[in-house]
Amino acid sequence: MAQKNGDFFRTARFGGFNKADVMQYIEALEKRLHEQTQALEALSALLREARAAQLRWMEEARQQRRRGAAANLVQRELAQFRKRLDAAQALTAEVEKENVYLREQVRQQTEAPAAVEPPRVPLEQLTFRLFLEDLEGGDGDPAEFAYLSI
């Protein structure tokens, strides 16, 4: 007796099995083999795609890590540059301040000689007069005594 799923073959009168059952079984095996081969090929293609996607992801991760390292390096160099820039700006401000002060001094020096009046009393007389005033009204402190040479 033959079952419908092809597990058993009917026997023939002259020994052996029914040819139709054997052919049906072989065709079913071939069909199942073909279906499994197609499923295996589909799974292999899916696996190749997954591996390719994984490799792309790994490469992107490497590039992202490189970009991150480069960005960190740029940030550190930018911070150092800002420090140097701040120091240079502070130095420039200090130099500019000193420059303004010196220009003012030069301006005062150039204007001052025109504004100073020449002394009316000769320097020798003025020095001698101070000397005499110091002798007359001094309290005897030698630090107050001034010596002027001409």
C-alpha positions in Angstrom: 0.0 0.0 0.0 1.2 3.4 -0.9 0.8 6.5 1.2 0.0 9.9 -0.3 3.2 11.6 1.0 5.4 9.2 -1.0 7.2 7.6 1.9 6.4 4.1 0.8 6.2 2.5 -2.6 3.7 0.1 -4.0 5.1 -3.1 -5.0 4.9 -4.4 -8.6 3.8 -8.0 -9.6 7.2 -9.0 -10.9 9.4 -7.8 -8.0 10.5 -4.3 -7.3 8.4 -1.2 -6.9 5.8 0.7 -8.9 7.6 2.8 -11.4 5.1 5.7 -11.0 5.7 5.8 -7.2 9.5 5.8 -7.6 9.3 8.6 -10.3 6.9 10.6 -8.1 9.3 10.2 -5.1 12.4 11.2 -7.2 10.5 14.2 -8.6 9.4 15.3 -5.1 13.0 15.0 -3.9 14.3 17.0 -6.8 11.6 19.6 -6.2 12.5 19.8 -2.5 16.2 20.0 -3.4 15.5 22.8 -5.8 13.5 24.7 -3.3 16.1 24.2 -0.6 18.8 25.3 -3.0 16.9 28.5 -3.9 16.3 29.1 -0.1 20.0 28.6 0.5 20.9 30.9 -2.3 18.5 33.5 -0.9 19.9 33.1 2.6 23.5 33.4 1.2 22.6 36.6 -0.7 21.0 37.9 2.5 24.1 37.0 4.5 26.4 38.6 1.9 24.3 41.8 2.1 24.4 41.7 5.9 28.2 41.3 5.8 28.6 44.1 3.3 26.3 46.3 5.5 28.4 45.4 8.6 31.6 46.2 6.8 30.2 49.5 5.6 29.0 50.2 9.2 32.5 49.3 10.6 34.2 51.6 8.0 31.8 54.4 8.9 32.5 53.9 12.6 36.3 54.0 11.9 35.9 57.2 9.9 33.7 58.7 12.6 36.3 57.8 15.2 39.0 59.4 13.0 36.8 62.5 12.5 36.2 62.6 16.2 40.0 62.4 16.9 40.7 65.1 14.3 37.9 67.3 15.8 39.4 66.9 19.2 42.9 67.7 17.9 41.5 70.8 16.2 39.7 71.9 19.3 42.8 71.5 21.5 44.8 73.5 18.9 42.1 76.1 18.7 42.1 76.4 22.5 45.9 76.9 22.5 45.6 79.4 19.7 43.0 81.3 21.6 45.3 81.4 24.7 48.1 82.7 22.5 45.8 85.2 20.9 44.5 86.4 24.3 48.1 86.8 25.5 49.0 88.6 22.3 46.0 90.9 22.6 46.8 91.7 26.2 50.4 92.5 25.2 49.2 94.6 22.3 46.8 96.5 24.7 49.7 97.0 27.1 52.0 98.2 24.4 49.3 100.5 23.0 48.7 101.9 26.5 52.4 102.6 26.9 52.5 104.1 23.4 49.7 106.5 24.3 51.5 107.4 27.5 54.8 108.0 25.6 53.0 110.1 22.9 51.5 112.2 25.7 54.9 112.6 27.2 56.4 113.6 23.9 53.5 116.0 23.3 54.0 117.6 26.7 57.8 117.8 26.1 57.3 119.5 22.8 54.7 122.0 24.2 56.5 122.5 27.5 59.5 124.5 26.3 57.3 127.1 24.7 55.2 127.4 27.9 58.2 127.7 30.4 59.3 131.2 31.0 63.0 131.9 31.5 63.9 132.7 35.1 64.0 136.4 35.9 66.7 135.9 38.6 70.0 134.4 37.5 70.6 130.9 38.8 73.8 131.8 40.7 71.9 134.5 42.7 68.9 132.2 43.3 71.2 129.4 44.5 73.1 131.8 46.8 69.8 133.3 48.1 68.5 129.8 48.9 71.7 129.1 50.7 71.5 132.2 52.8 67.8 131.5 53.6 68.7 128.1 54.7 71.4 129.3 57.0 69.2 132.0 58.6 66.0 130.0 59.1 67.2 126.5 59.2 66.7 124.2 62.2 70.1 122.7 61.9 69.1 119.5 60.2 71.9 118.6 57.8 69.4 116.8 55.5 67.8 120.1 54.7 71.0 121.7 53.6 71.2 121.4 49.9 74.3 121.8 47.9 73.9 123.0 44.4 76.7 123.2 41.9 76.7 125.2 38.8 
